[in-house]
Structure formats: C-alpha cells, structure tokens
Amino acid sequence: MKVKKMEAGLYCVNCKEEVDHEITYINSDMKSIKCLQCGRTKELKMDLKKEFYKEIVERIATKPKRVTKESKEGLGHLLFSLPVRTIKKPYRLLKDVNSSRKVMQTYKGKKNK
C-alpha cells in the first residue's frame, strides 16, 4: 500500500474560511483530511484489509498480461532478466508486505469518524 499526502486549499468549517489542508491517500482512496490551521481532522472510513487484498488480487490477476506484453516487446530481454527477477521477487514481495503492514499499523489505531 502506498501512502500519499497532498496539500489543497479547502473551506474549513471550524476556521470559517478557505485554508490549506493536508489530504492523505492510501493507494487511490482518501483516508483523512486535516486542516493545517486549526488541526481539525476528518477520518474517512476505509477497510485497510480489504484494500490490501484488492491490491494483491489485482497484481496477481494482471501478471500474465504484463509478462505477455514484455515478451512481445523483446523476448531476449525477458529471457535474460527472468532468472534475476525470479531471485529478487521474494525480497520485493517481503518489502511490499512489510510496508503494507506498517501502513495498516499506523492507521489501525485511529478511529473512523
């Protein structure tokens, strides 16, 4: 899972004016909006486990399509890089799982409002 933070000028109900807000996205879904002036935060409901499983299923389902595309672009490059990618894949998968677990731990304790 990827966490992305952006700033945007939004109207704050508490401040009663347009001020900068920090918007936090997990993957492509909005998780929270925080007013940078008064600190008021709005947490949006999100099932992190469901998001994690959706990401995994999408990656697995699109893998054959991606490999086919690579083979059409250059079979020689695919065959040359395949042994290295096969060795690196478990480490990349472990890295992705650990980063997703950190995101889930970070946002698990926060109450949805």
Buried (B, 14 or more C-beta within 10 A) or exposed (E): BEBEEEEEEEEBEEEEEEBEBBBBBBBEEEBBBBBEEEEBBEBEEBEBEEBBEEBBEEEEEEEEEEEEEBEEEEEEEBEEEEEEEEEEEEEEEEEBEEEBEEBBEEBEEEEEE
